[in-house]
Amino acid sequence: EVDMAPRGRECADVLVRIIREGLRPTMALHQIPMMWGMNQVTAHSPMKEAIEELHRIESLPGVVCGSIATCFPLADVPDLGASVYIV
C-alpha cells in the first residue's frame, strides 16, 4: 500500500465525525461477481471509474464513507470476488 498515512487520517476523520455528530452508522455490502487483475492500478480503467463513482456516492447525504474490496485474485476459494461497502 502506498497511501497508508492518508487512509489512516481518513479513518480518524470518520471516527471523529461519528462521535461529534452522534451518528449511529449502518453498513451496506454488495458483492460484485468479478475479480480485479493482479496488475490493476487505480489510475487506469476500470478501477479509476469505480473509485470516482465511490467518491460520488460518499458525497451523498447520509453516507459516511465507503470502500472497494478488490479481493486477492490468486486465492483458490469458491466465493472469490470483489465487494463494495457503504457506511
Buried (B, 14 or more C-beta within 10 A) or exposed (E): EEEEEEEEEEEEEBEEEBEEEEEEEEEEEEEBEEBBEEEBEEEEEEBEEBBEEBEEEBEEEEBBBBBBBBBEEEEEEEEBBBEBBBB
